[in-house]
Amino acid sequence: MVLAEDSVVLRDGMAELLGARGCEVVATAGTAPGLIDAVAGHRPDVAVVDIRMPPTQTDEGIRAAVEIRAATPEVGILVFSQHVETAWASRLLAGGAAGVGYMLKERVARTSEFVDALHRVADGGTALDPEIVTQLMRGGRRSRVDALTPREREVLELMAQGHSNRSIAAQLVVSERAVEKHVAAVFGKFGLLATGTDNRRVKAVLAYLAETGSRPDVTDEPAARP
């Protein structure tokens, strides 16, 4: 992995901590250009990116993440920040939710949660903090999502966060079979037919994010912070 964080103390501490957890940190960066160069040079499984980096401390990090995503889509991107930037999150997700994560620093209670999200993203999965999903939902175009029942929305929201059916069942205190039925209902309402190659789960998450406010803004202006 490549780790981008402008705070030297935090960057070195994270590198040491992740290394102890079995993650290979091949490079670190303190600036957005440094991040882009490190990814180009090492082609890691995943890049961990802070949003605000020098020189302006606004959105250089996530801009770099979007650029990396476009140039090397095989590299997973895990945004790890204390800030919510819905417009740039939308851009990051516009090319697909697979291999993308967005975690809020203050909401990660245990290192194991972060490492689990890191592995999920590196393996092509999705790891979205519930607050990110909520903020995207507030942006608001609605269509097929309106046809979902409250329980189906809960299931789909947890899918967007990267949870498996088993994990969703545990979260909602229902049977895994019940979750499977809700997931099948979501697929049906979204018009996602079973095929031999299509990943309907990923398509459902993408449709959900698109229809709840994650269509990318055509401007380069960051979204207003909540």
QUICORHU-V635789 format. One record per pair of residues at least 12 apart in sequence whose ideal C-beta (glycine too) atoms are under 7 Angstrom apart, sorted by the first residue. I is the first residue (numbers start at 0). J is the second residue. If there is no record, write none. Layout:
# QUICORHU-V635789
I:J ; I:J
This chain:
# QUICORHU-V635789
0:22 ; 0:23 ; 0:24 ; 0:25 ; 0:43 ; 0:44 ; 0:45 ; 0:46 ; 0:47 ; 1:25 ; 1:26 ; 1:28 ; 1:34 ; 1:37 ; 1:38 ; 1:41 ; 1:43 ; 1:46 ; 2:14 ; 2:24 ; 2:27 ; 2:47 ; 3:28 ; 3:34 ; 3:46 ; 3:47 ; 3:48 ; 3:49 ; 3:52 ; 3:60 ; 4:49 ; 5:29 ; 5:49 ; 5:52 ; 5:53 ; 7:29 ; 10:27 ; 10:29 ; 14:27 ; 16:110 ; 20:110 ; 20:114 ; 22:114 ; 22:117 ; 25:41 ; 25:43 ; 26:41 ; 30:52 ; 30:53 ; 31:52 ; 31:59 ; 31:60 ; 31:62 ; 31:63 ; 34:46 ; 34:48 ; 34:63 ; 35:63 ; 35:66 ; 35:67 ; 38:67 ; 38:71 ; 38:74 ; 42:71 ; 42:74 ; 43:74 ; 44:75 ; 44:121 ; 45:74 ; 45:75 ; 45:77 ; 45:117 ; 45:120 ; 45:121 ; 46:67 ; 46:74 ; 46:76 ; 47:77 ; 47:79 ; 48:60 ; 48:61 ; 48:63 ; 48:64 ; 48:76 ; 48:78 ; 48:79 ; 49:79 ; 49:80 ; 50:78 ; 50:80 ; 50:82 ; 50:84 ; 51:82 ; 57:221 ; 58:84 ; 58:87 ; 58:221 ; 61:78 ; 61:84 ; 61:87 ; 61:91 ; 64:76 ; 64:78 ; 64:91 ; 65:87 ; 65:90 ; 65:91 ; 68:91 ; 68:94 ; 69:94 ; 72:94 ; 75:98 ; 75:120 ; 75:121 ; 76:91 ; 76:98 ; 76:99 ; 77:100 ; 77:102 ; 77:116 ; 77:117 ; 77:120 ; 77:126 ; 78:100 ; 78:101 ; 79:102 ; 79:104 ; 80:103 ; 80:104 ; 81:103 ; 81:104 ; 81:105 ; 82:224 ; 83:130 ; 83:131 ; 83:134 ; 83:224 ; 83:225 ; 84:221 ; 84:222 ; 85:134 ; 85:135 ; 85:138 ; 85:222 ; 86:216 ; 86:221 ; 86:222 ; 87:221 ; 88:101 ; 88:131 ; 88:135 ; 89:213 ; 89:214 ; 89:215 ; 89:216 ; 90:215 ; 92:208 ; 92:213 ; 93:215 ; 95:205 ; 96:125 ; 96:201 ; 96:204 ; 96:205 ; 96:208 ; 97:123 ; 97:125 ; 97:201 ; 98:120 ; 98:123 ; 99:120 ; 99:125 ; 100:116 ; 100:119 ; 100:120 ; 100:125 ; 100:126 ; 100:127 ; 101:127 ; 101:128 ; 101:131 ; 102:116 ; 102:126 ; 102:128 ; 103:128 ; 103:130 ; 106:128 ; 106:130 ; 119:161 ; 124:161 ; 125:159 ; 125:161 ; 125:204 ; 126:161 ; 127:159 ; 127:160 ; 127:161 ; 129:160 ; 132:156 ; 132:159 ; 132:160 ; 134:225 ; 135:208 ; 135:211 ; 135:212 ; 135:213 ; 136:211 ; 136:212 ; 137:212 ; 138:211 ; 138:212 ; 138:213 ; 139:211 ; 139:212 ; 140:210 ; 140:212 ; 140:214 ; 141:210 ; 142:210 ; 143:188 ; 143:189 ; 143:206 ; 143:210 ; 144:207 ; 144:210 ; 144:211 ; 146:188 ; 147:185 ; 147:188 ; 150:181 ; 151:181 ; 151:184 ; 151:185 ; 153:171 ; 154:167 ; 154:178 ; 154:181 ; 154:182 ; 154:185 ; 155:185 ; 155:203 ; 155:207 ; 157:170 ; 158:200 ; 158:203 ; 158:204 ; 159:204 ; 159:207 ; 159:208 ; 164:178 ; 164:179 ; 164:182 ; 185:203 ; 186:199 ; 186:203 ; 189:203 ; 189:206 ; 191:203
